[in-house]
Amino acid sequence: MDKFEKYIHYNTGLSFFGKISASISHELKNSLAILNENSGLLSDMILMQEKGMPLNMERLAKLNRDLEKQIDRSNNIINNFNFFSHSADEKINEISFSEFSSKYIALTERLYIQKSIQAKSETSAENVVLKTSEFALLMLLWHIIDVMNTSIDQDVSVIIGAFAGKLSGCVIKCEQLNKYAFENIKKSVIINSILSGMNAGIEIENSNIIIQINDIQE
């Protein structure tokens, strides 16, 4: 990787980390706002009870369920952010595709909804293990799907899969994929920089983007 590629790779990583972190913090802020609202309702109910009014147990039980739901939601958001932040720490790692893909979709869900992108993981690939940089693969998937979305004049729906054997890598299946979109992916300086850093290649087969990850030294 030459100096220019390193510069692009570094700045792309910072931009991607900032974009995902901002989305996560927005989700967490929303969850905390709901918790704060429910806490206020609970305070009102306590005040009413202190004034001699009977507690509405059905309403109290619903409030408790709502609080538990938001606590679980906040915990999931923090767990996803923990995964994401640590992905930048590890250069090379063995990745369980099942866990990786579910985390990727959770991390990008809010941003994809804004872009009218539907993404899900291929269940048949749940036992595949890939050896590469988690953060680089997260970035690569994000930028490939982003270029696809801007190159295709309709809502994009993708299925993310993986394969392993003599060769290993990821597959992005998209029925809307066309030649124009793939050419834009192949020309992308950012995508080529990430591929170079991962020692990976990319090709198209029917409606599939195939990312082949070669052996890399730690």
HELIX and SHEET records of a PDB file:
HELIX    1   1 LYS A    3  GLU A   50  1                                  48    
HELIX    2   2 MET A   57  SER A   87  1                                  31    
HELIX    3   3 PHE A   97  GLN A  114  1                                  18    
HELIX    4   4 THR A  123  ALA A  125  5                                   3    
HELIX    5   5 GLU A  134  SER A  151  1                                  18    
HELIX    6   6 LYS A  179  LYS A  187  1                                   9    
HELIX    7   7 VAL A  189  MET A  198  1                                  10    
SHEET    1   A 2 ASN A  93  SER A  96  0                                        
SHEET    2   A 2 VAL A 129  THR A 132 -1                                        
SHEET    1   B 5 ILE A 117  SER A 121  0                                        
SHEET    2   B 5 VAL A 156  PHE A 163  1                                        
SHEET    3   B 5 SER A 168  LYS A 173 -1                                        
SHEET    4   B 5 ASN A 208  ILE A 213 -1                                        
SHEET    5   B 5 ALA A 200  GLU A 205 -1                                        
END                                                                             
